[in-house]
Amino acid sequence: MNITPIRNDEDYQKALQRLELIFDAKRGSVEGDELEILSILIDRYENEHFPVGMPDPIEAIKFRMEQMGMKKKDLAEALGFKSRVSEILNKKRKLTLAMIRKLSTTLNIPTEVLVQEY
């Protein structure tokens, strides 16, 4: 096992290639330990160099509704009127603090996502 820090794209590519070779290593084996350490280093490098921003609040709501098999009428039960839900999903009405709280609880979306500007 010869693990070195990932400092640039070349190191990153080498680490990914090695990870692919040992991907099915058994936990607790020498290669399994290498896989675990390499995964941590790759994750750290990716978080620093390829950060993923938070999703758009409305897109997060739509995505979560789809995941949960919800329709607009289902969301209307939490927010009030069906027309209000349509206005929100079409970005014609801003989310209020009360709506954010209900959506966070109902859809299990972090409030940090829902309070963003859109």
N, C-alpha and C positions, 0 to 999 in steps of 0.2 A: 504494500500500500504506500503510494507516494502522492500524498495530497498536498497541494500548494494553494495559496489564496488565488481567487479569480480577480484579476486586476484590469483586464481589458477583454475585447471581443474575442481575440484569439484564445485566451485562457478559457473563456466562456464556452466557445465551440468545442474545445478539447474536453472540457468537463461534461458537456452534453453527450459527446460521443462515448466517453467512458461510462456515463450513467446508462446509456442504452445497452452497452455490453453486459453490465452487471445488474440490470434491472430486476431479474428474477432470482437474485441471490437470496439465500436463506438467512433469516434473521439470526443474529448471534454468530454467524460465520465471519471470517476475515473480510470477504467481499460484501457481506451484509452490513458490517460496520462501515466499510468504505462507502457503500451506497447511502447510508444514513447521513454521514458527514458531508458527502458530496451534494446530497439533496439540500442540506442546510445552506451550504455555500452558494449553490445555484439560486436558491430562493432569495437569499440576501442580495445577490448581484442583480437579479431581475427586479426586485422591489426598488432598488436604488436607480437602476437605469431604464426600466420600463414601467413606471408607476401607472396604476390603473385608477382613474378618477372615479368619483361617485357618480352614479347614474342620475339622469334627469328625474326629478320627483314624479312627474306625470307618467313617464315611461316605466318607472319602478312600480307605480300603482297598476298600470295596465298589465305589466308582466306578472305581477303577483296575482291579479284577478284571474288571468289566464291559467296560471299554475293551480289555483284553487277552484277553477271551474265556475267562477262567479260571473254574473251578468250585472248590467247597470242597475237593475231593480234590486239586486242583492246589496249593492253598495248604497243604494238609496235608503235602505233600512238603517244604515249607520249614519248617513249624512243628512237625511231629510228627504228632499224631493228628487225625483228622477231627472228633472230638468236641471237641477243644480249639479248633479253628477255629470251630465252631458257638458255643461259649461266648464266644469273643472277639467274633464278629460280632453276638451278641445282648447284648453288654456285661455278661456275667456273670463274665468273667475279664478282669483287667487285663493289658495288654501288659507283658512283662518287657523288660529292656534287650537281652537276646539276641534276642528276637522283633522288637524295633524295628530292630535292626541287619539282621536277615534280611529283614524287610519292606521296609526302605529300599532294600536292594540288589535284591531280587527284583522289587518293584513300582515301583522308582524314585520313591519318595515321600520328600520331604525329612524328615529326622529331626525338624526343628522342628515339623512337623505331627503326627508320631506321638507325641511326648513330652507333648503337651498333656493336661490333665485332661479326662475325659469322664464 
